[in-house]
Structure formats: C-alpha cells, structure tokens
Amino acid sequence: MRSLTVAKKEDEILEIKKQGNFAAVLHRLKKNKTAMAGLIIFIILAVIAIFSQWLMPYPYEQMDMTSMYSVPSITHWFGTDDLGRDILSRIMYGGRYSLSIGLLATSFSLVIGMAIGAVAGYFGGAVDNIIMRLMDIIQAVPGLLLTIAISAVLGSGFDKTIMALGLSNIPNYVRILRASIMSIRKMEYLEAAESIRCSKLRIIMRHALPNALSPVIVQATMGVANTVLTAASLSFIGLGVQPPTPEWGAMLSAGRNFIRDYPHMVMFPGIFIMITVLSLNMLGDGLRDALDPKLKD
C-alpha cells in the first residue's frame, strides 16, 4: 500500500515537472524566429494539402489536350504538363502523399526505434550487445541503397514506400535513444523507482523515456525532411509512388524528359520539396536549441 502511495506521488511530481519543462521549451521555441518561420511554413503546406480538394483550381487528374505544355499564365499559374493537367492542382493534391509519407514513415521508425533503443539502453549487457550488433549490420549498408533494396523487394506504392523508408531509418532512432537513456541510467530518480520495486516497463515508460526524448524529437523533426527527400528520390527512379498519383517526386520523374523545353514541369515540384525540407530543418534547429539551450552558440 505504501509503495502505491509513493508511486502516485512520484507520478504527480513527474507530471508537474514535465508541464514546467514543456512550457519552458515552448517559450524558448517561440523566441526563435527562424524556428517559428519554419513551423508556420510547414503548417501552411499541410493545410494546403489537407484542403487541396477545395482549394485547387482544377481537378488534379483533368486532362486538357488543347493546353498541353502550357507555360505559367493567369489561366494556369504553374503551367500544365504533357497531358494538359494543371501543375498547381497536382502539387497541391500531391502534398497529401509527400507529407503523409514523411510523417508516417518517420512515426513508424520512431516508435519501433524507441522501443528497441529503450530496451538496449536500460538493460545493457548482453541484450545491448545483441541489439547494437544487429543495428551495426543494418547500418553497414548505405541508407539510400538499403531503402532502394527494401522498396525493390516490397514493390512500389504508397504503403510500401512508407514501409521501406520506415524500416531503413529504425537504427538511427535506436542509437540516439540508447545513448540518451544510458546517460541517465544511474540517475537517482531511476534508482529510487527501482528501490520501491516499480516494474521495468513502468520505469522505462514513466521515468526513463520522458527524460531521454529531447534528442529523439529533434532527430524525428529533421527525419521527416530527410524522408520526404528520400521518398521523392524513390519516386524519381520508379520505386516509390507511381504516376498518375501526383506525388512530388513522381511529378519530377514524369517531367524530366521535358526539362530542357519545359522546365516549369520539374521546377515547381522541386521548389515545393525544397521549401518543405527547409522549413522542417529550420524547425529542427530551433527545437534543438529550445530543448537544450547549452547547445546554442
């Protein structure tokens, strides 16, 4: 009974501490203009993608053979492609696929990587050695090459692209969380939790993870940007989302044969990929400084 009371008080103290830490991080993040600009840009892109069905000027699949290869104009702001489809509409709708792939694939690798990394960092010893040797084997293969290999095995498509990108990024999160947990493994609050016989799962979930998440959050934010870029690369070489789906990488691939005569067909999808990656990197840098002010110059 006494152990339960102590555990409840411990949870209340931890909750208060987490709320205070969150408020402090949010305050520091708001003061970082670059990070806030990145966040606002990404939110705008996400809103456009979500509500693209009502915002785009033409249906994204509508073909107009009389307007093929049209350059940017008042009628078609970003021009049209080789089938007369409006590029602006396709970019707006294609944001659903590009951003979803980045977020879902990163979430997939983050959840699995955190689970494995937490076990490796907390238990150490033989468990840690086995897990990290497996991670070494996976990371011995270059990241993009591993993603291409997994994608080639699974095949093309939206869900398979998410799986390929997620699986190849798991070792990154395992290593980061393992190192973070090992740095706090001998802290007094973890020893106190062990002394009152908290379960291993409870200690990891309630005490170790909340205090080891900062570097993982930063990595995940920048990981979304890298995943969007890699997804575009897969689609460009024919292994990701396939045409006629208006994913940005697939649009680049479809327009590469016309780049000399009609550069607008690849320029605008490329610009949106660049803006997305830039905004997320700006946000990631700001989060890094907000979560650990000592890293800021």
N, C-alpha and C positions, 0 to 999 in steps of 0.2 A: 504493500500500500504506500509506504514511504517512497519507494522507488518511482511509483507512478506520479506522485505529487512532485517529486524533484524533476521528473521528465517534463511534466506540464509547465512548471515554472521555467525550465530551461528553454522550452519551445517559445514561451511568451517573450522571454528576453531576446531570443534569436530573432523573433518576428519584429520586435521594436528596433533592433539593430539593423535588420535588413531594410526596413522602411526608411530609417535615417540615412543609410548608405545610398539607397535609391534616390532619395531627394537630393543628396549632395552631388551624386553623379549627374542627375538631370540638370541641376543648377550649373555645373561646370560645362555641360554639353551646350546649354542654351547660350552661354557666353562665347562659345566658339562659333564665329560667323561662318567659317568655311564648312564646318560640320552641319550647321543648320541649313546652309545653302544646298549641300548635298542631299540632306533629308527632304527638303522641300521639292527639289527636282525629281527625286525618286518617287515621292508621293504623287506628284503631277503625272508622271509617266504611268504609275499604277492606276490612277483614276481614269486616265485616258483609255488605258487598256480595258479596264472593267466596264466602262460605259461606252466603249467603242461602237457597239451596235446602234446606239442612238446618236453618236457624235460624227461618225464617218459620213462624208458627203455622198458616197455611192456604196452599194453592196460590194464587199471585197472581191467576190467571185464574178461580178458582172463584166462581161467582155463587150467591147465596142470596136468592131473591126475598122470603123472609119477613123478611129483615134489612136491607132497603134503607133508606138514610138513617139508620142507627143511630148514635147519638152514642157517644162513647168510654165503654167499660164494661169490666168484667172479661173478658167474652167477646171483645170487640173493643177492644183498648186505644186505638186511634186512630179507632175507628168504622168505618163502611162507606160506600161511595159509592152512586150512584144505581142501580147494578146489584147491590148487595149484596156487593161484593167487599171484602175486608179491606184497609183502607188501610195498616196497618202492614206487612203482607206485600208489598204493592205498592211501598211506599217502600224496603223492604229489598232487593227484587229490582231495583227501578228504579235503585238506586245503581250497579249494574253499567253501565248505559247512561250515566248522568250523569257519573260519574267517568271512565269509559273515553273518553267524548267529550272531556272536558277534557284528559286525559293524552295521548291520541293526536293530537288536533288541535294541541296545543302542541308535541309532539315533531315533527310534520310541518313546521310553520312554523319551528321551531328549527333543524332540520337544513338545510333549504333556505336559510333566512336566514343561518345561519352560513357556508355555502359562498359565497354571494354577497357577504356582508359582508367575509369574509376576502380575497376577490379584490379588492374595491374598496379596502379599507384598505391592503393590501400593495402593490399595483401603482400606485395613484393615477393621476394624469394623465388621459388621455382615457378610459381604462377606468372610472375612478372617476366621471368626469363623466357618462358614458352611463348607468351603473347608477343613480346618485343621481337623475338627471333622471327615469328611469323610476319610481323609488320616489316622487318628488315627485308624479308624475301619479296614481299609485295612492292616495297619502295625501291627495290633494286631495278625494277622496270621503270623507265621514264613515264611520268604521269600521263602525258598525251598519248603515248604509244599504248599504255595499259588501257586507257579509255577506248581507244580505237579497237583494240583486240576484244574487249568485252562487248562493245557495240556490234562488232562484226559477228560475234557468237550469238548475241541476243536478237540481232536484226534491227532494222530501222523502225521508227515510230516514236510517238510522244512518250508513252510509258516506258519503253525500252531505253530510250535516251536518258530518262531520269535514273533508271536503274544503273546504267553504265557509268554515268557521271557520279552518282552517289557511292557506288562500290569503290571506285578508284580513289576517292577522297577520304575514305574512312581512316587510313593510317595517320593522316595529318592531325585529326582531332584526338586520336588515341594518344599520340606522343605529347601533344600540348596538355591535355588533361592529366595524363600520368605525371608529367613533370610538375604541374601545378599542385596536385594532391600530395606528391612526395615532399614538396616544400613546406606543407602544413601538417604532415603526418604526425609529428611529435609535439604539436601544439597542446597546451594544457586543456583546452575545452574538449579535444578528442579523447585525451586520457581520462578526463572526468566522465565523459559519456561511457567509456569502457568500464570505468570503475563502478558505475551503477547498473552494469550489465545490460546496456542497450544492445539490441541486436545489430549485427554487422550491417544489414541492409539499412536500418534506421540511421546508424552513424554515417554511412555513406550518403544517403539521400538528404538527411536533415542537417548534417553538420559539415561534412567534407565538401560536397558539391557546391552549396551556396557560397562558400568561401574560396572556391577554386575556379569559378566560372568566368572571371574577368578576361583572361587571355583568350578563352574559347569564344566569347561573344565577339571580340574584335576579329578573330580569325574567321568566324562564321560570316560576319558582315562583308569582309573582303572576299570570302569564299564565294558568296553569291555573285560578285562581279566576275571572278575567275570562271565560275560555272557558266554564266551567260556567254562569256567569250568562248569557252571551250565548246559549248553547245552550238554556237554559230560556226565554229570550225568543223564540227562533225557534220552539220547540215551542208556545209560548203563542199565537203568531199563525198557527200552522198550517203552518210551513215546515220544522220540524225533525223529530224523531222523532214519529211519529203514533200515536194510540191504535189498538188496545188496549195497545200497548207501554207498560209502566209507568215511563216516564221522568218525572222530577220536573216538568219544565216542561209536559209533556203532561198530567200529572195536574192541574196548576194550571189549564190551559186547559179541561179537562173539567169542573172543579168551579166555574168562575167564574159559571155561570148559577145556582148554588145558594148563593152566598156569603152572602146575607142570612139564609136559613133554616137552612143547614147549613154554618156557617163552618169546621168541622173539615175539610171536604173540601179546602180550599185552605190552611188554616193549617199543617197538619203538613208537606206537601211544601215550603211556603215556609220553614218553620223549618229543615228539613234543608239546603236551598240556602243559607240564611244561615249555618248552622254550618260548612258546607264552605268557603264563601268566607272567613269569618272565620278559620278555622284556617289556611288557606293564606296569608292576608295576615299573620297573626302569625308564621308560619314564614318568610315572605319578608323581613319586617322584621328578624328575628333573623339570617338569612343575610347580609343587607346589613351589619349591624354586625359579624358574625363575619369576613366576607371583607375588610372594610376598617374596622378599629377607629377610624380617624381620623374617620369619619362619625358616630360615636356621640357624643351630647351628654355 
